Amino acid sequence: RRMFRSRRTSEAHETPAPCQVLRSGYLDKKVSSHADWRRCYFILRASSGIELSYWHEKPPDVDAPSSPPRREYVLRPDHSTQGSLESVFGWKVEESSLRGYAFCLRMPTQSVVLCADSAEDRHWWMEAIHAQIDRCQKHAVSRRYEESLGRITSPAQRSLLRNDSTSP
């Protein structure tokens, strides 16, 4: 399985409830390699990873849209494939100089350039996305660590690795 796929508001640092909407609103999206931009409605959700979806029009119910999104960018850190750790760390968000308040979401296989209406709006979108990427990265590292502990059969070795002062 792959860690991410691509297909057709609370504080950003809190651990979100399943499928919680972290941020939603209009952003301009750079269209392919053209110089064109398209205004789209984005919803950033946190589930077991990151879900950034967009529609050409705002869905009537942001919490449970009835129509499928035009596209989704999804990161799932809970798979334990060999390349999964590298895939999680391939995600980042950074400012872009392409236009006004633009920022770029970089993923291992693609990038998406978005533009907010203000510096403050860009800050909150980037902060929310970055916090979720960070959460996914920590989860992936923790999972990999727990998997490595599972390979150790001696309880004494496990307690040493966990820095447990009450080792047998």
N, C-alpha and C positions, 0 to 999 in steps of 0.2 A: 504494500500500500504506500501511497505517497502522503507526505505530510501536509501538502497544500493542494488546492485545486483551483482552477479558474474556470468559470462558466457564466453562459448567458444567464433625566440625565443626572447620572450621579457622578460623584467624584471619581476621577480617572484612576486613582491609586487604590481604591477599595477593591476587595475581591468581589467580583460581581456575581449576582445570582445567575442561574442558567438562562441563556438567551436574553439577558438584560440589555435593553437599548442604552448604550453609553452616550451616544451623540447622534443627532440627525439634523439634516438641513441641506440647503442647496449649496453646491459647489460647481465650479466650471471644470470640465474634464477636457484635457487635450485630446483631440481626435487623431489617432494614429500618428503618422509622421507629417501630417498636414499642419498648417499653421492655424487650423480651425479649433475652436473651443465650443463645447456644448454644455449648456446648463442642465444639470441632473440633480435629482434628490438622492442623497446618500444616507444610509443608516449603518452605524457601527454598532455591532452587537458583540457581546462576550458570551461564549458558551464554553465548550472545552478548549476553545482557542479564540481565534479572531474571525469575525465575519464582517466584511465591508461590502455592502450591496448597494446597487443604485438602480433607479428608475428614471425614465425621461420625465415623468410627472410624479408629484407627491402622491403616495398611496393614501386612500381615505383613512385607514387605520395603521398608523406607524408601528404600533406594538405587534400587530398580526396582519401584515399585508395580505390581501386576498389574491393579488396578481403576482406572478413570479417576477423576480428582479430581472432587469436587462442583463446584468452580469453580477457575479460574486467573486470576491477575492477572499480565500479562506486558508487559514493556517491552523492545523491540528497537531499539537505537540504530543499527543498521547499514543502515537503508534511507535512501535519499537523496531523499526527497520534499520538496517545498517547505516544508511545515509541520512537518517532523520535528524540527528543532531546538527549536521551541516546545513540541512534545509531550514531548520528553525533559525540558525544564526545568519542565514542569507537574507533575512528580512530586516529592513531598516527604513526609517522615515527621516527626511532631511529637507531643508529649505531649497527652493529652486529659484533661479534668477530669470526664468523664462518670461514671467509676467507678474506684475503687482505683488500679490500675496500668495504666490504659488509654493507648493511643496510637492515632493516626490515620494511615493511609496515604492521602494525597491524590493523585489522578490527575486528568488534565485533564477527564475526563467523569464521575468518581464518586469517592467516598471510602469507606473501610472502617475501622470502629472496632474495635480488638482490645484485649483485656485480658489481661495476663500475671498469673501467680500472685504475683510479688514485684517489688520495685523493681529488683533485680539482673537478673531475667529480662527485664523490660521494657527495661532498658538494653542488654542483649546483642542482643535482637531489633531494637531501633531502630538500634543501631550497625551491625549486619550489613546491614540494609536500606539505611541511609543510605550506607554504603560502596559498595554496588552501584549505587545511584542516581548517586553521584558518579563512579564508574567509567564508567557509561553516558554521563553528561554530557560527561566529558572525551573519550571516544571520539567522540561526535557532533561536538564542536567540532573535534577533530583531523581528522575526516573532511571536514568542511565546509572547513577550511583547505586540506587536500590537494586538494579539488575546485577551490578557487579558484586554487591553484598550477597546476593542469592547464590552466586557461584562459590562462595566461601563456605565450607562446611563446618568449620570449627567455631563454636560460640565465642571462644576466647578471641579469635581473630576478628569476628564481627564487632565485639565490644571495643576492641582497640581502635578499629576504624571509625566507630561512632563516638570515640572519646568518652566512653562510658566508664566512670570511676568505679563502678560496682562490678567489674568483670570477674567471672568465676575463676 
